[in-house]
């Protein structure tokens, strides 16, 4: 039978793993508390998680270096697009697509609080928002963007009928999306903002 502390550790590591090493430490602690020996399958799963974390870190570093190699400020106006997405791999993919389209991603923000901080502290020309972010909705982010006159679109599995009535006129692209359509929509929004 699993005890309370072990369950809490499992939930914490499943929701917010800091790193592959953190995942391994938490799994070892769960095993210790529950008294289970580590199986080969568990070790393989943890190695796979660690591998994907490293790949994600490499992609992020590559994205930062590509940003650094952009033309100097003032030589070209680059649309800055806020990315609000809680799924890390999709968020990185969106940032890569934006970079490839000549835009500069802002974020990604995985929750409402981070998105609102980025809106306050960054120049943003357009925004891509997932509707459902873990245990919260991104509507307050949409309202903050609207108040500043920043065009936005929802990129989500939700349908238009799930949006509040006063946000139902915003652009909505359903997941899975077609890349050319997404990029063209972002470009139109950025042109409208300038």
ABEGO torsion letter per residue (X at the ends): XBBAAAAAAAAAAAABBABAAAAAAAAAAAAAAAGBBBBAAAAAAAAAAAAAAAAAAAAAAAAAAAAAABBBBGABBBBBBBBBBABAAAAAAAAAAAAAAGBBBBOBBABAAAAAAAAAABBBABBBBBABBEABBAAAAAAAAAAAGBBBBBBBABBAAABBAAAAABBBBBOBBBAAAAAAAAAAAAAAAX
